[in-house]
Amino acid sequence: QVQLVESGGGLVQPGGSLRLSCEASGIIFNIYTMGWYRQAPGKQRELVAGIRSGGSTNYVDSVKGRFTISRDNAKNTVYLQKNSLKPEDTAVYYCNAELRSPSRSYDYWGQGTQVTVSS
């Protein structure tokens, strides 16, 4: 059974920092592309950051220079370090594990963790 368990969300003031963690089980973690998505009220879910099995990363423009995604394959965990937080970063953040092959695709999601940026 595949599980992605997020932690680290909460309430933070503008300009503050948070680190989200997502621990995976039930998958061969080091071959999956891992990603963090977010969904704000009334908006579509968007990809915030992704990290491939080889370590290359990508970010949505609105978080470049403020957020850093990383992975620890020994711990089956992906992280999202969020600095200089803004109220518009308020959303539910979801962890995703994705694996694509010519014949099959695998896509798993965590339950989400709320991040609220407010004074």
C-alpha positions in Angstrom: 0.0 0.0 0.0 1.4 3.4 -1.1 1.3 6.2 1.5 2.5 9.8 1.2 2.4 11.5 4.6 2.9 15.3 4.7 3.8 17.3 7.7 5.1 20.8 8.6 2.1 23.0 7.7 0.7 25.6 10.0 0.2 29.3 10.5 3.1 31.7 9.8 3.5 35.4 9.5 4.4 37.1 6.2 8.1 36.9 5.7 8.4 33.8 7.8 9.5 30.3 6.9 8.2 26.8 7.0 9.5 23.4 5.9 7.2 20.8 4.6 8.1 17.1 4.7 6.5 14.2 2.8 7.5 10.7 3.8 6.7 8.0 1.2 6.2 4.3 1.8 5.2 1.4 -0.5 7.1 2.7 -3.5 10.7 2.5 -4.8 11.2 6.1 -3.8 14.4 6.9 -5.6 13.0 6.3 -9.1 9.9 8.5 -8.7 9.6 12.2 -9.6 8.4 13.9 -6.5 6.4 17.1 -6.5 4.6 19.6 -4.3 1.3 21.0 -5.5 -0.9 23.6 -3.8 -4.6 24.5 -4.0 -6.0 27.8 -2.7 -9.7 28.3 -2.1 -11.5 28.8 -5.4 -8.4 28.0 -7.5 -7.1 25.0 -9.4 -4.3 22.9 -8.0 -1.0 24.0 -9.3 2.5 22.5 -9.4 4.8 24.4 -7.1 8.0 22.5 -7.4 9.2 19.2 -8.7 12.4 17.1 -8.3 13.3 14.2 -10.6 15.0 11.0 -9.6 18.3 12.5 -10.9 17.9 15.6 -8.7 16.9 18.2 -11.3 14.3 20.6 -10.1 11.7 23.0 -11.5 9.6 25.7 -9.9 6.6 27.8 -10.7 7.7 31.4 -11.3 5.9 32.8 -8.3 8.1 30.8 -5.8 11.5 30.9 -7.6 14.2 32.2 -5.2 11.9 31.6 -2.2 11.2 27.9 -2.1 13.6 25.0 -2.4 12.6 21.4 -3.0 15.0 18.6 -2.0 14.9 14.9 -1.4 16.6 12.4 0.9 16.4 9.0 -0.8 17.7 7.2 2.3 14.7 8.5 4.2 12.1 8.2 1.4 11.3 11.9 2.1 10.9 15.0 0.0 11.1 18.5 1.5 9.9 21.9 0.6 11.7 24.7 2.3 9.6 27.9 2.1 11.1 31.3 2.9 9.9 34.8 2.6 6.3 33.6 2.7 3.5 35.8 1.4 -0.2 35.7 2.0 -0.8 34.4 -1.5 1.2 31.3 -0.6 -1.8 30.3 1.6 -3.1 27.0 0.4 -3.4 23.3 1.0 -0.1 21.7 -0.1 -0.1 18.2 -1.5 2.8 15.8 -2.0 2.8 13.9 -5.3 4.8 10.9 -6.5 4.9 10.2 -10.2 6.4 7.6 -12.4 5.9 7.4 -16.2 6.8 4.6 -18.5 5.8 3.8 -22.1 3.3 1.2 -20.9 2.2 2.5 -17.5 2.0 5.5 -15.3 1.8 5.8 -11.5 0.5 8.8 -9.7 0.1 9.0 -5.9 -1.0 11.8 -3.6 -0.8 12.7 0.0 -3.7 14.0 2.1 -2.5 17.6 2.1 -1.3 20.0 4.7 -2.7 23.5 5.3 -0.3 26.4 5.1 -1.7 29.8 6.2 0.3 33.0 5.8 -1.3 35.8 7.8 -0.4 38.4 10.4 
